[in-house]
Amino acid sequence: GAYPRHDPDPDALPYGVVTDEFDRLAQPPDNNNRQPADFNGIEDFPRLTQKLVDAGYSDDEIKKVLGGNLLRVFEATWRPEFFR
């Protein structure tokens, strides 16, 4: 089946803020081929970051969404031998 629409819309993030679950939100590392049509790869992350800044998110919240939350989970769950 087709993936649901996936717009680069920071307005979708308030759910995490309102429900106090911002520590559980993250940008998937592989995007699962669900990125917006005008999001071509890592070179477009500055635009996404700027949209989050413009929407009023704090530096801490932005860092969490753009990788901090995933790093926290990886550090808590992956064993060092996994990387050898």
C-alpha positions as CSV (number, residue, x, y, z in Angstrom):
1,G,0.0,0.0,0.0
2,A,0.9,3.6,-0.3
3,Y,2.5,5.5,2.6
4,P,0.4,8.3,4.1
5,R,1.4,11.8,3.2
6,H,4.5,13.0,5.0
7,D,4.9,16.7,4.9
8,P,7.9,18.6,6.4
9,D,5.4,20.2,8.8
10,P,6.6,21.2,12.3
11,D,3.0,21.8,13.2
12,A,2.7,18.1,13.5
13,L,5.1,18.1,16.5
14,P,2.9,19.8,19.2
15,Y,1.4,16.4,20.0
16,G,4.6,15.5,21.6
17,V,4.8,18.8,23.5
18,V,1.2,18.7,24.6
19,T,1.3,15.1,25.8
20,D,4.7,15.7,27.5
21,E,6.2,13.0,25.3
22,F,8.8,15.0,23.4
23,D,11.5,12.6,24.5
24,R,9.8,10.0,22.3
25,L,9.8,11.9,19.0
26,A,12.5,11.4,16.4
27,Q,13.4,11.8,12.8
28,P,13.9,8.2,11.6
29,P,17.5,7.6,10.5
30,D,16.5,5.8,7.3
31,N,13.3,7.8,6.5
32,N,11.9,4.5,5.1
33,N,11.5,6.3,1.8
34,R,8.8,8.4,3.3
35,Q,10.5,11.8,3.0
36,P,8.6,14.7,1.3
37,A,9.1,15.1,-2.4
38,D,11.3,18.2,-1.9
39,F,13.4,16.5,0.8
40,N,16.3,14.9,-1.1
41,G,18.6,13.8,1.7
42,I,20.9,15.0,4.4
43,E,21.5,18.3,2.5
44,D,18.0,19.3,3.3
45,F,18.2,18.9,7.1
46,P,19.2,22.6,7.5
47,R,15.8,23.6,6.0
48,L,14.0,21.2,8.4
49,T,16.0,22.6,11.3
50,Q,15.1,26.2,10.3
51,K,11.4,25.3,10.0
52,L,11.6,24.0,13.6
53,V,13.4,27.1,14.8
54,D,10.8,29.3,13.0
55,A,8.0,27.3,14.6
56,G,9.4,28.3,18.1
57,Y,10.9,25.0,19.2
58,S,13.8,25.2,21.7
59,D,17.3,24.1,20.8
60,D,16.9,21.2,23.2
61,E,13.7,20.1,21.6
62,I,15.2,20.3,18.1
63,K,18.3,18.3,19.1
64,K,16.0,15.6,20.5
65,V,13.9,15.3,17.3
66,L,16.9,15.4,14.9
67,G,18.9,12.7,16.6
68,G,19.3,13.1,20.3
69,N,16.4,10.8,21.2
70,L,17.7,8.1,18.9
71,L,21.2,8.4,20.3
72,R,19.8,8.1,23.8
73,V,18.0,4.9,22.9
74,F,20.9,3.4,20.9
75,E,23.3,4.1,23.8
76,A,20.9,2.4,26.2
77,T,20.2,-0.6,24.1
78,W,23.1,-1.4,21.7
79,R,26.1,-3.4,22.9
80,P,29.6,-2.2,21.8
81,E,30.3,-5.5,20.1
82,F,27.5,-4.8,17.7
83,F,29.8,-2.2,16.0
84,R,32.8,-4.5,15.6
